[in-house]
Amino acid sequence: MNNVLPASQRLRHRSDFRAAIRGATSGTKLVVVHVVIRSTDPATADLINGPRVGVVCSKSVGNSVVRHTVARHLRHVAKEVVDDLPRSVDVVIRARPAAADASHRALAEAVTYCTNKAYGKARRREAKKAES
């Protein structure tokens, strides 16, 4: 089993990160997850390769070794979470300092919980936009 997200499912550009961070947000003491729905237009749905994920792990989490370890755990968890998301979703997972001492299982639970909650908020926002 390959634990690496394919290039088509990774956020790479600053503008994509910024757009996602402006989307719906949910957080715990370990992580903050930002979710944005890129497009709800069925005509463009075939052009979208799948949900995309980005991981942010700042210096407040720890030194380089700690940050890279946390980021690896979060990318691994993200690979499992994105399979349940629609193709038109962008997700940014931001590690908080407490993530440095958290187990893989705790990170997985936090990311799953926050992603589901933020995605629900994003869907409600889209529904409100469609009404007006």
C-alpha positions in Angstrom: 0.0 0.0 0.0 1.4 3.4 -1.1 1.2 6.0 1.7 1.9 9.0 -0.6 -0.8 11.2 -2.0 -0.6 11.4 -5.8 0.4 14.8 -7.2 -3.1 15.4 -8.5 -4.3 15.3 -4.9 -1.8 17.7 -3.4 -2.2 21.4 -3.0 1.0 23.1 -4.4 0.3 26.7 -5.1 0.0 29.5 -2.6 -3.2 30.7 -4.1 -4.8 27.3 -3.6 -3.8 27.3 0.1 -5.1 30.8 0.6 -8.4 29.9 -1.0 -8.8 26.8 1.2 -7.9 28.7 4.4 -10.7 31.2 3.6 -13.1 28.3 3.6 -14.9 26.6 6.4 -12.8 25.8 9.5 -12.9 23.4 12.3 -10.2 22.8 15.0 -9.1 20.9 18.0 -6.1 21.3 20.2 -4.0 19.2 17.8 -5.1 20.4 14.3 -7.1 23.0 12.4 -8.7 21.8 9.2 -9.9 24.3 6.5 -12.2 23.0 3.7 -13.4 24.8 0.6 -15.6 23.4 -2.2 -14.0 24.5 -5.5 -16.9 24.0 -7.9 -20.4 22.6 -7.7 -21.0 22.9 -11.5 -21.7 19.4 -12.9 -20.3 20.5 -16.3 -16.8 21.0 -14.8 -17.0 18.0 -12.4 -15.3 15.7 -15.0 -12.3 18.0 -15.2 -11.6 17.8 -11.4 -9.2 15.0 -10.6 -10.2 14.6 -7.0 -10.0 16.2 -3.6 -6.7 18.0 -2.9 -4.9 18.2 0.4 -2.2 20.5 1.8 -0.4 20.2 5.1 1.0 23.2 7.1 3.3 22.6 10.0 5.0 25.8 11.3 8.0 26.2 13.5 5.7 26.5 16.5 5.2 22.7 16.3 8.9 22.0 16.9 12.3 21.6 15.3 12.7 20.3 11.8 12.7 16.6 12.7 9.5 17.0 14.8 7.8 19.1 12.1 8.6 16.6 9.3 7.4 13.7 11.5 4.1 15.4 12.2 3.7 16.4 8.6 4.3 12.7 7.5 1.7 11.5 10.0 -0.8 14.1 8.8 -0.2 13.3 5.1 -0.8 9.6 5.9 -4.0 10.4 7.7 -5.1 12.7 4.9 -4.7 9.9 2.3 -7.3 7.9 4.3 -9.7 10.9 4.8 -9.7 12.1 1.2 -11.2 8.9 -0.1 -14.5 9.8 1.6 -14.6 13.4 0.2 -16.1 14.6 -3.1 -13.8 15.4 -6.0 -14.4 19.2 -5.8 -13.0 19.7 -2.3 -9.7 21.3 -1.1 -8.5 20.6 2.4 -5.7 22.3 4.4 -4.6 20.6 7.6 -2.7 22.9 9.9 -0.8 21.3 12.8 -0.9 23.0 16.2 2.0 22.7 18.7 0.3 19.9 20.7 0.5 17.7 17.6 4.2 17.2 18.3 3.4 15.0 21.3 0.3 13.3 19.9 0.1 9.7 18.7 -0.7 8.8 15.2 -4.1 7.6 16.3 -5.0 10.8 18.1 -4.0 12.8 15.0 -6.1 10.6 12.8 -9.1 11.0 15.0 -8.7 14.8 15.2 -8.2 15.1 11.4 -11.2 12.9 10.7 -13.5 14.8 13.1 -12.4 18.3 12.0 -12.6 17.4 8.3 -16.1 16.1 8.6 -17.2 19.1 10.6 -15.6 21.7 8.3 -17.0 19.9 5.2 -20.5 20.1 6.7 -20.0 23.8 7.2 -18.7 24.3 3.7 -21.7 22.4 2.3 -24.1 24.7 4.3 -22.3 27.8 2.9 -22.7 26.5 -0.7 -26.3 25.8 -0.1 -26.8 29.4 1.2 -25.0 30.8 -1.9 -27.3 28.7 -4.1 -30.4 30.1 -2.4 -29.5 33.7 -3.0 
